[in-house]
């Protein structure tokens, strides 16, 4: 049975409607369906019928609902894939720098134990400086890649705005650390060599020189800035796990804090980034109908 058309717009409203769904006009009583029969006295009418599909229950007065956090979608697919690509590359940098640092460290200590068993020779020679430069370069590139990932995501998800800024501070702290580490180590080596060769411990000969003090200041300030930035980087990786609902990011963020397990954390970050990037690649193109 079809209800009569609306006298205002001619649309066909559903049975029982009191207002036209097309123009909002009031419908005469004769257009609507007859009212439900009255329940006999003393009879339980039963539970109320659930609202139909699309029914919206307004929130109670004074209630506040937090909006749901931003999620990946077709509209943000390119941004998400780009950010995950940068985080994947950062994980590769951590793995490569770990292998290079491990091999170089063994080479430095092996060469030192053979060439200078009495501890008088310099341990901060060319091999050590090369290891320092390589390790520092990989670390700076790793942080720069993660900072780029957070910065790109901050355009579609404000949760990454703070990690992006703090990771930039980590870059500054790393630069100060590596710049100040060289004069600090050279000054410490000069003092150690002076004592080892038996030179009288006069302040002019075996004291802590000015270059070492400058290096110590840069290392101290850079270390504090780097620590704050490192916390922001870990928070950013944790929020990657929240955005993509992947706990591998969160476990990897925790393991990256631990020196002996950072290698495992980098592997988890690599796997999670690759997995989520592949999922985003399977999303349909904008405008494609979904069934």
MILUMMI-5222 format. One record per residue (C-alpha): x, y, z. Coordinates in steps of 0.5 Angstrom, whole numbers, plus 500, padded with zeros to 3 digits. Layout:
XYZ;...
***
This chain:
500500500;503507498;501513502;498519498;503524495;505530499;500536497;506541497;511538493;508531490;513527493;511520496;512520503;513513507;506511511;506514518;510520516;507526519;512531515;514530508;522527507;523531501;520538503;519538510;512540509;506538514;502532512;495532513;492526518;489523512;496522509;499518515;498511517;492510522;495510529;497504533;491501537;491502544;494497549;488494553;488496560;493492565;497489558;504490558;506493551;513490551;520493550;520499545;522498538;529499536;530506532;531505524;537505521;540512520;537514527;541519530;540520538;542527540;547527546;544529553;545536555;552538558;555531555;562532551;564527546;572527544;572526537;575520534;583520532;585521525;585515521;589513515;584513509;584514501;584521502;591521506;594515502;599518499;602522505;601515509;605511504;610517504;611517511;612510512;617510506;621515510;620511517;622504513;629508511;630510518;630503520;635501515;639506517;639504524;641497522;646499517;649503522;649498528;653493523;658498521;659501528;660494531;665492525;669498526;669498534;672491533;677493528;679499533;680495539;684490535;688495532;690498539;691492542;696490537;700496536;699499543;699494548;702499553;697504552;702509550;700510543;694514541;687510540;684516537;687516530;684515523;681509524;677511530;675518527;673514521;668510525;666516529;664520522;661514519;657512526;655520526;653520519;648514519;645517526;644524523;641521517;636516521;633522525;632526519;628521516;624520522;623527522;621528515;616522516;613526523;613532519;609529513;604526518;603532522;599535516;594530517;594528524;596533529;599528534;605528530;606536530;610535537;614529535;616533529;619539533;622535538;626530533;629536530;631538536;635531536;638533530;641539533;643535539;647530535;651535531;653539538;655532540;659530534;662537534;664537541;666530542;673530538;676536542;674532548;677526546;683529543;684533550;683527554;688523550;693528551;692528558;692520558;699520554;702525558;701521565;703514561;709517559;711519566;711527564;711531571;703532572;704540571;697543569;701546563;703539561;698534563;692539565;685539562;686544556;681549553;679545547;677539552;673544556;670547550;668540547;666538554;661544554;658542547;657535549;654536555;649541552;648537546;647531550;641534554;638537547;639530544;635526550;629531550;629530542;630522543;624522547;620526542;622521537;620515541;613518542;613519535;614512533;609510539;604514535;605511529;603504532;597508534;595511528;596504524;593500530;600496529;603494536;610492532;611500532;610501540;614495541;620497537;619504540;621501547;626497544;630502541;631505548;635499550;642499547;643492547;636491544;635497539;637492533;631488534;627495535;629497528;627490525;620491528;620498525;622496519;617490518;611494521;613500516;613495510;607492512;603498513;605501507;603495503;596495506;595502504;598501497;592496496;586501498;582503492;583510488;579516490;572515486;572508486;565505488;566500494;561494495;
***
